Amino acid sequence: SMESELENLTDLVSMIDSIEGIFERISTNRRNIVTLRNQLFSKRDLLIPLTNKGNIKYINENTKVYLRDVQDHLYIHIQKLDVISENLESIANTHIAQLGIKQAQSS
C-alpha cells in the first residue's frame, strides 16, 4: 500500500548508505498519487449530480444516501493522498539535506 511504501522511504532516507534510487521511488510514488487522485476526483465528480437532492427523480432516496456515503469515502481517500504527498515532499527534502551534509563532510 501507499502508506507502507511511505514508511519504507522514510526508513531508507534515514539510512545514509542506502540513498541510491530514492528520488526515483519518490518520483514514481508522486506519479502514482497524481493518477489515483485524478481517478478519485473523476469518480467523485460523477457522483455529484446523482446525489443532489431533487435533481434526479428516478434515483430513490436510499440510493442517494448510499452514493453520498461513497462520495464521502472518496473525499477521505483524496485527503489521505494529499497527506501522503506532503510526506513524500518532506522525505525528498530530508534526502536533499542529507546529501548536502554528506557532500559537505566529504569536502
C-alpha positions, -999 to 999 in steps of 0.1 A, spaced: 0 0 0 10 36 -3 13 40 35 38 11 37 58 25 8 60 58 26 73 41 57 99 23 36 110 55 20 113 72 54 134 43 67 156 44 36 162 82 39 173 78 75 200 53 64 226 74 47 242 44 30 211 34 11 203 67 -7 206 53 -42 173 53 -61 153 71 -35 145 100 -59 133 75 -85 110 59 -59 97 92 -47 90 103 -82 72 70 -90 51 74 -59 43 110 -68 31 99 -102 10 72 -86 -6 97 -63 -15 120 -91 -30 91 -111 -50 79 -81 -62 115 -72 -73 120 -108 -92 87 -107 -109 95 -74 -118 131 -84 -134 118 -116 -155 93 -97 -164 119 -71 -174 143 -99 -196 117 -114 -215 113 -81 -222 150 -76 -252 153 -99 -265 119 -87 -265 129 -51 -281 163 -53 -315 163 -36 -344 165 -60 -324 167 -92 -328 132 -105 -363 117 -98 -356 81 -109 -329 75 -82 -346 67 -49 -335 85 -17 -318 54 -2 -296 51 -32 -288 88 -30 -278 83 7 -255 54 -3 -240 74 -32 -233 103 -8 -216 79 15 -194 67 -14 -187 103 -22 -176 110 14 -153 80 13 -138 92 -20 -132 126 -4 -115 109 26 -92 90 3 -83 121 -16 -74 138 17 -52 108 26 -34 110 -7 -28 147 -1 -12 138 33 9 111 17 20 136 -10 31 161 17 50 133 34 68 124 2 78 161 -2 92 160 33 111 128 26 125 144 -6 136 175 14 152 153 41 170 134 14 183 166 -2 195 178 32 213 146 39 230 147 5 242 182 13 255 171 47 273 141 32 288 163 4 300 189 30 315 162 52 334 147 22 350 180 12 
